[in-house]
Amino acid sequence: MSVLFPKVNKPREWDYRPIYYDKDKEARKGKKLARLHHGSFREEHEKNMTELRKRKHTSSLAFWLALLAMLLFAFYVLY
């Protein structure tokens, strides 16, 4: 069948939708850009890193306390 009727792909259709000016959308975009100030990404990163350090510290503290409790229990049982 492909010998007699070779498959030929159809050309892409041109889908053009005109872009109209939207005053409200432009105002929202301006407000969003106004919230982002110089150094805001750095501030967010530093805030996230301090929270991460706090969580890491508490989880490691819980690990060491659990390990200490297991060791004390093991020594109590062995003696």
C-alpha positions as CSV (number, residue, x, y, z in Angstrom):
1,M,0.0,0.0,0.0
2,S,2.8,2.4,0.7
3,V,4.3,1.8,-2.7
4,L,1.1,2.9,-4.5
5,F,0.0,5.6,-2.0
6,P,3.0,7.0,-0.1
7,K,2.2,8.7,3.1
8,V,2.7,12.5,2.9
9,N,2.4,14.5,6.1
10,K,0.1,17.4,6.0
11,P,1.6,20.8,6.4
12,R,1.1,22.5,9.8
13,E,-1.9,24.7,9.9
14,W,-1.3,28.3,10.8
15,D,-3.0,29.1,14.1
16,Y,-2.8,32.8,14.6
17,R,-4.7,34.5,17.4
18,P,-4.2,38.2,17.6
19,I,-3.0,39.6,20.9
20,Y,-5.0,42.5,22.2
21,Y,-3.9,44.9,24.8
22,D,-5.5,44.2,28.2
23,K,-5.1,47.1,30.7
24,D,-6.0,45.0,33.8
25,K,-3.5,42.3,32.8
26,E,-0.7,44.8,32.4
27,A,-1.6,46.3,35.8
28,R,-1.3,42.8,37.4
29,K,2.0,42.2,35.7
30,G,3.3,45.6,37.0
31,K,2.3,44.7,40.6
32,K,4.0,41.3,40.3
33,L,7.2,42.9,39.1
34,A,7.0,45.6,41.8
35,R,7.0,42.8,44.5
36,L,10.3,41.5,43.1
37,H,13.0,43.8,44.3
38,H,16.8,43.5,44.0
39,G,18.0,40.8,46.3
40,S,14.6,39.2,47.0
41,F,15.8,35.8,45.7
42,R,18.8,36.0,47.9
43,E,16.6,36.8,51.0
44,E,14.3,33.9,50.2
45,H,17.2,31.6,49.8
46,E,18.8,32.6,53.1
47,K,15.4,32.2,54.9
48,N,15.0,28.7,53.4
49,M,18.5,27.8,54.4
50,T,18.0,28.8,58.0
51,E,14.8,26.8,58.2
52,L,16.6,23.8,56.7
53,R,19.5,24.2,59.3
54,K,17.0,24.2,62.1
55,R,15.2,21.1,60.9
56,K,18.5,19.3,60.3
57,H,19.7,20.3,63.8
58,T,16.5,19.0,65.5
59,S,16.5,15.7,63.5
60,S,20.2,15.1,64.3
61,L,19.5,15.9,68.0
62,A,16.6,13.4,68.0
63,F,18.8,10.7,66.4
64,W,21.6,11.1,69.0
65,L,19.1,11.1,71.9
66,A,17.5,7.9,70.6
67,L,20.9,6.3,70.1
68,L,21.9,7.3,73.7
69,A,18.6,5.8,75.0
70,M,19.2,2.5,73.1
71,L,22.8,2.3,74.4
72,L,21.7,2.9,78.0
73,F,19.0,0.3,77.7
74,A,21.5,-2.2,76.2
75,F,23.9,-1.6,79.0
76,Y,21.1,-2.0,81.6
77,V,20.0,-5.3,80.0
78,L,23.5,-6.7,79.7
79,Y,24.5,-5.9,83.4
